[in-house]
Amino acid sequence: MVERAPFARLDQWLAWQQTLHHSTIELGLERVRAVLSRLQWRQPAYPIVIVGGTNGKGSCVALLDSIWSAAGYRVGTFTSPHLIRYNERIRIAGVEISDASLMAAFGRIDAARGDISLTFFEFNTLAALLAFETAGLDAMILEVGMGGELDAVNVVEPDVAIVASVSLDHCEWLGRDVETIARVKAGIFRAGKPALFGSRSRPQTIDARVQTLGAKLLCLGRDFDAVADRSTWEWLGVTQRQTALPAPALSGAIQFENAATVLMALECLKARLPVSRSALEHGLRFVRLAGRFQVVHAGDSRNEWLLDVAHNPAAATTLADNLRARPCAGRTLAVVGMLGDKDSVGVIERLKSLVDVWIVAGVDGPRALAPQALAERLAQAGVEVGHVARDVAEACEYARRLQRESDRVVVFGSFHTVGPALEWLGALTRRSQPLY
């Protein structure tokens, strides 16, 4: 018999939630809607943005939050998964939610749900909505967990919805081809509301779904765009343009496209949340997002560690482009750990020409791929594995000992890989500022 809540510690709540539902993932809105109704939750009056897509979601959330915060607005953000602490998923005015607030929300949810069984992510989504209820927000940004149409965050009615990109991922749940996945992701669009698509490659089903829903489609490369010129860039919108903008502080050329999409969202909401030029520049310059081509220098070493959560072939292509744009005088050592439902062979194919030494790491979680199984998949891709480690910490220590002057280490493959690597690097480094 499953022990009932409440619990005294957050880790007990989280462990219990993972036993509550019969499957780790079950998409659908009925359970969340029913519990929200029992909680008497009401749609807030302030602007809400839902951000979906295969890759680029986290960057768009971070950019939008950074710019609105620089403009003086109080913003609530909900993202997933986390890197180190579960509390990272819910932030109010840039501050992670406390254990006490989370547990209070969980208690309300458990009391209201009755015999309704909720998934781990559904508990998470409901807790975010309850936390934001009394936070005195000016805006809310919700990141889709998986897909879009049947993702728990889609119970909320957005004023603007963003699909940052569409590529193959979570195929077991969303579909085996890009067009099918795109249709699911476009389910966050709403009739009469701006529907932003932030990639230059747009599946046909995006247009078809928008037409069916009656949303107002705005697309990168057609309705808005980014033109980069070394250290500055220009944003071209529907009715206006912004010139000589500072480059986003997030690494990689793809961030100009993410920033252009965010500026389009700001344009759509400017009547309700105006943003000055100075706030826009500050938000772009000082945006932060851990685990997206994040550069760390460990301890006293000048050798680089690059951390990226890239876990599908499209994200691996972006990571490969970023590595080529940042050449290394020495070798590139890779620490990789992945989940079992990912196209690990497709990911490795994009990166194998750029890596000299491969180190496989075991990761935690119910969907984790055993390190020896991942090593076998790398062998299928024609890669010789230098070492198989039981966990990320062991893999990072092996890489550190192997590292020579001018070598770099790239850690990638999952949030479950980058998070433990950040913890390990944090213990190793003497930096005055935290890594995360």
C-alpha positions in Angstrom: 0.0 0.0 0.0 1.4 3.4 -1.0 2.0 5.7 2.0 -0.1 8.8 2.0 1.1 12.4 2.3 1.9 14.7 4.0 5.6 14.2 4.5 8.1 16.2 6.5 10.8 16.6 3.8 10.7 17.6 0.1 12.6 14.5 -1.0 10.0 12.3 0.6 7.2 14.1 -1.3 9.1 13.7 -4.6 9.8 10.0 -4.0 6.2 9.4 -3.2 5.0 11.2 -6.3 7.0 8.9 -8.5 5.1 5.9 -7.1 1.6 7.4 -7.4 0.8 6.9 -11.1 0.9 3.7 -13.0 3.3 5.1 -15.6 6.0 7.7 -15.5 4.6 9.5 -18.5 0.9 9.7 -19.5 -0.1 12.7 -21.6 -3.6 14.1 -21.1 -5.3 17.1 -19.6 -8.3 15.5 -17.8 -6.6 14.8 -14.5 -5.0 18.2 -14.2 -8.2 20.0 -15.2 -10.2 18.0 -12.6 -7.8 18.8 -9.8 -7.5 22.5 -10.7 -11.3 22.7 -10.6 -11.4 21.2 -7.1 -8.7 23.7 -6.1 -10.9 26.5 -7.5 -8.0 27.8 -9.5 -8.7 30.7 -11.9 -6.9 31.9 -15.0 -4.9 35.1 -14.0 -5.5 38.4 -15.7 -1.8 39.1 -16.4 -0.1 37.9 -19.6 0.9 34.3 -20.0 3.3 32.8 -22.5 3.6 29.1 -23.2 6.9 28.0 -24.8 7.1 24.7 -26.6 9.3 23.0 -29.2 11.9 20.3 -29.5 14.9 22.5 -28.8 15.3 26.1 -27.8 12.5 26.2 -25.2 14.8 26.9 -22.2 16.6 29.6 -24.1 13.4 31.4 -25.0 12.1 31.2 -21.5 15.4 32.5 -20.1 15.6 35.4 -22.6 12.0 36.5 -22.1 12.4 36.3 -18.3 15.6 38.3 -18.4 14.2 41.1 -20.5 10.9 41.4 -18.6 12.8 41.3 -15.3 15.2 44.0 -16.5 12.1 46.1 -17.3 11.0 45.8 -13.7 8.3 43.2 -14.0 7.7 40.4 -11.6 7.9 37.2 -13.6 7.0 33.6 -12.7 8.7 30.8 -14.7 8.1 27.1 -14.8 10.6 24.9 -16.6 11.7 21.3 -16.6 13.6 19.1 -16.0 16.0 20.5 -13.4 19.8 20.2 -13.4 20.6 19.9 -9.6 17.6 20.9 -7.5 13.9 20.3 -8.1 13.2 23.8 -6.9 14.9 25.2 -10.0 11.7 24.4 -11.9 9.6 27.1 -10.3 11.1 30.6 -10.0 9.4 33.8 -8.9 11.3 37.0 -9.7 14.4 34.9 -10.4 14.3 33.1 -7.0 13.8 29.4 -6.7 10.8 28.3 -4.8 11.4 27.2 -1.2 11.0 23.6 0.1 8.3 24.9 2.4 6.3 26.5 -0.4 6.6 23.4 -2.5 5.4 21.1 0.2 2.5 23.4 1.1 1.4 23.3 -2.6 1.8 19.5 -2.7 -0.4 19.2 0.4 -3.1 21.3 -1.2 -2.9 19.2 -4.4 -3.0 15.9 -2.5 -6.0 17.0 -0.4 -7.9 18.1 -3.6 -7.1 15.2 -5.9 -9.1 12.5 -4.0 -8.7 9.3 -5.9 -7.2 11.0 -9.0 -3.8 9.6 -9.8 -1.3 12.2 -11.0 2.0 11.8 -12.7 5.2 13.4 -11.3 5.1 16.2 -13.9 1.4 16.9 -13.3 2.1 17.4 -9.6 4.9 19.7 -10.7 2.7 21.8 -13.0 -0.1 22.1 -10.4 2.4 23.2 -7.8 3.7 25.9 -10.1 0.2 27.3 -10.8 -0.6 27.3 -7.1 2.7 29.0 -6.2 2.1 31.7 -8.8 -1.4 32.3 -7.5 -0.3 34.5 -4.6 3.0 35.7 -5.9 1.9 39.1 -7.2 3.1 38.4 -10.7 3.1 40.7 -13.8 3.7 37.8 -16.2 3.9 34.0 -16.3 6.1 31.9 -18.6 5.4 28.2 -18.8 7.6 25.7 -20.6 6.0 22.6 -22.1 7.3 19.4 -20.7 6.6 17.1 -23.6 4.8 17.7 -26.9 2.2 20.4 -26.4 -1.4 19.6 -27.0 -1.7 17.1 -24.2 1.0 18.4 -22.0 -0.2 19.5 -18.5 0.8 23.2 -19.0 -1.7 23.4 -21.8 -4.6 23.6 -19.3 -3.6 27.3 -19.1 -4.8 29.7 -21.8 -1.8 31.6 -23.2 -1.8 35.1 -24.6 1.2 34.2 -26.8 2.4 30.7 -27.6 5.9 29.9 -29.0 7.0 26.7 -30.8 10.8 27.3 -30.9 11.6 24.3 -33.3 10.4 20.9 -34.3 12.6 17.8 -34.8 12.6 14.1 -33.8 12.4 13.5 -30.1 10.1 11.6 -27.7 8.9 9.7 -30.7 7.4 6.9 -28.6 4.8 9.4 -27.3 4.6 12.1 -30.0 5.0 10.4 -33.3 7.6 8.9 -35.6 7.9 11.8 -38.1 8.4 15.6 -37.9 5.0 16.4 -39.4 3.1 14.4 -36.8 5.2 15.9 -33.9 4.7 19.4 -35.3 0.9 18.9 -35.2 1.1 17.9 -31.5 3.4 20.8 -30.6 1.1 23.3 -32.4 -1.7 22.3 -30.0 -0.5 25.1 -27.6 -1.7 27.7 -30.1 -5.0 29.5 -29.5 -7.7 31.1 -31.6 -7.1 34.7 -32.3 -3.8 34.7 -30.4 -0.3 35.1 -31.7 1.3 31.8 -32.6 5.1 32.2 -33.0 7.3 29.7 -34.8 11.0 30.2 -34.2 12.7 28.1 -36.8 13.5 28.6 -40.5 12.4 25.0 -41.2 8.6 24.9 -40.7 6.7 21.6 -41.1 3.5 21.9 -43.2 1.3 20.7 -40.3 2.1 23.9 -38.4 0.3 26.0 -41.0 -2.6 23.5 -41.2 -3.0 23.4 -37.4 -2.9 27.2 -37.1 -5.6 27.5 -39.8 -7.8 25.0 -38.0 -7.3 26.7 -34.7 -7.7 30.2 -36.0 -4.5 31.4 -34.5 -2.3 34.2 -35.8 0.9 32.7 -37.2 4.1 34.7 -37.1 7.2 32.9 -38.4 10.9 33.4 -38.3 12.3 34.4 -41.7 8.9 35.5 -42.9 7.3 37.8 -40.4 10.3 38.6 -38.2 14.0 37.9 -38.4 17.5 38.3 -36.9 20.4 39.7 -38.9 23.7 39.2 -37.0 26.8 41.3 -37.7 29.7 40.3 -35.5 29.1 41.6 -32.0 25.7 43.2 -32.7 22.5 42.2 -34.5 19.3 43.7 -36.0 15.8 42.5 -35.3 13.2 42.9 -38.0 9.6 42.8 -36.9 6.2 43.1 -38.5 5.9 46.9 -37.9 9.3 47.9 -36.4 13.0 47.1 -36.2 15.7 47.2 -33.6 19.2 48.0 -34.7 22.6 47.6 -33.1 21.4 45.2 -30.4 23.9 43.4 -28.1 24.4 39.8 -28.8 22.5 37.4 -26.4 24.8 36.3 -23.6 23.9 32.7 -24.4 26.4 30.9 -26.6 25.8 29.8 -30.1 24.5 31.3 -33.4 21.1 29.7 -32.8 20.5 32.2 -29.9 20.0 35.0 -32.4 17.0 33.1 -33.7 15.7 32.4 -30.2 16.2 36.1 -29.3 14.3 37.2 -32.5 11.4 35.0 -31.5 11.3 36.4 -28.0 11.4 40.0 -29.3 8.4 39.1 -31.4 6.6 37.9 -28.3 7.5 41.2 -26.6 6.1 43.1 -29.6 2.8 41.1 -29.3 2.5 42.1 -25.6 3.9 45.6 -25.6 0.6 47.3 -25.0 0.3 45.4 -21.6 4.0 45.1 -20.7 6.0 47.8 -22.5 9.8 47.3 -22.5 12.3 50.1 -22.9 15.4 49.9 -25.1 17.7 49.9 -22.1 15.8 47.0 -20.5 16.0 45.1 -23.7 19.7 45.6 -24.0 20.2 44.7 -20.3 18.1 41.5 -20.6 20.1 40.3 -23.7 23.5 41.1 -22.1 22.8 39.4 -18.7 20.7 36.4 -19.6 21.9 33.2 -18.0 21.0 29.6 -18.6 23.0 26.7 -17.2 23.8 23.7 -19.3 23.4 25.2 -22.7 27.0 25.3 -24.1 28.1 26.5 -20.7 31.8 27.2 -20.4 33.5 26.3 -17.0 37.1 26.4 -16.0 37.6 23.8 -13.3 39.8 24.6 -10.4 43.1 26.3 -11.3 43.1 24.8 -14.8 42.7 27.0 -17.9 41.3 24.0 -19.7 37.7 24.3 -20.7 34.8 22.2 -19.7 31.8 22.7 -22.0 28.4 21.5 -20.7 25.4 21.0 -23.0 22.1 19.1 -22.4 21.9 18.2 -26.1 20.0 14.9 -26.2 18.6 14.5 -29.7 20.2 14.7 -33.2 19.0 18.3 -33.9 20.5 19.6 -30.6 23.7 17.6 -31.3 24.0 19.3 -34.7 23.8 22.7 -32.9 26.4 21.5 -30.3 28.7 20.4 -33.2 28.3 23.8 -34.9 29.2 25.5 -31.6 32.3 23.3 -31.1 33.5 24.1 -34.6 33.1 27.8 -34.0 35.2 27.5 -30.8 38.3 25.6 -31.9 40.5 23.9 -29.5 44.3 23.6 -29.7 44.4 20.2 -27.9 42.1 17.2 -27.9 38.4 17.1 -27.3 37.3 14.6 -24.6 33.6 13.8 -24.4 31.7 12.6 -21.3 28.3 11.3 -22.5 25.3 9.8 -20.6 21.9 9.4 -22.1 18.3 8.1 -21.5 17.2 4.9 -23.1 14.5 6.4 -25.2 16.8 8.8 -27.0 18.3 8.4 -30.5 21.8 8.0 -29.1 23.3 6.7 -32.3 21.9 9.8 -34.2 23.4 12.1 -31.5 26.8 10.4 -31.7 26.9 10.5 -35.5 26.7 14.3 -35.4 29.6 14.6 -33.0 32.0 11.7 -33.6 34.2 13.6 -36.0 34.9 16.3 -33.4 35.8 14.1 -30.4 39.1 12.4 -29.8 38.3 10.4 -26.6 34.9 9.1 -25.6 34.0 8.4 -21.9 30.6 6.9 -21.2 28.8 7.7 -17.9 25.8 6.0 -16.2 23.0 8.3 -15.3 20.1 8.1 -12.8 16.4 7.9 -13.4 13.8 5.4 -14.5 14.5 6.0 -18.2 18.3 5.9 -17.9 20.4 3.9 -20.3 22.9 1.6 -18.6 26.5 2.8 -19.4 27.5 -0.5 -21.0 24.4 -0.4 -23.3 25.3 3.1 -24.3 28.9 2.0 -25.0 27.5 -0.7 -27.3 25.4 1.9 -29.2 28.6 4.1 -29.6 30.3 1.1 -31.1 27.4 0.7 -33.6 28.2 4.3 -34.6 31.8 3.4 -35.2 33.1 5.0 -32.0 35.8 3.5 -29.8 35.0 4.1 -26.2 37.9 5.0 -24.0 36.3 4.3 -20.6 32.9 3.2 -19.2 32.1 4.8 -15.8 29.4 3.8 -13.4 28.3 7.5 -12.9 28.9 11.0 -14.1 31.3 11.9 -11.2 33.5 9.0 -12.0 33.5 9.9 -15.7 34.4 13.5 -15.0 37.2 12.4 -12.7 38.6 10.1 -15.4 38.4 13.0 -17.9 40.2 15.3 -15.6 43.1 12.9 -15.0 43.3 12.3 -18.8 43.2 16.0 -19.7 46.4 17.6 -21.0 47.2 21.2 -21.4 44.9 22.8 -24.1 42.5 19.8 -24.0 38.8 20.5 -23.5 36.1 18.3 -22.0 32.5 18.3 -23.5 29.8 16.9 -21.2 26.5 16.3 -22.9 23.6 13.9 -23.6 21.0 14.8 -20.9 20.0 17.0 -18.0 20.8 13.9 -16.0 24.4 14.1 -17.2 25.0 17.9 -17.1 23.5 18.3 -13.6 25.8 15.9 -11.8 28.7 17.3 -13.8 27.9 20.8 -12.5 27.8 19.4 -9.0 31.2 17.7 -9.5 32.7 20.8 -11.0 31.3 22.9 -8.3 33.1 20.8 -5.7 36.3 21.0 -7.6 36.4 24.6 -8.5 37.5 27.5 -6.3 35.5 30.1 -8.2 33.9 32.8 -6.1 30.7 32.6 -8.2 28.5 29.4 -8.2 28.4 27.4 -11.4 24.7 27.4 -11.4 
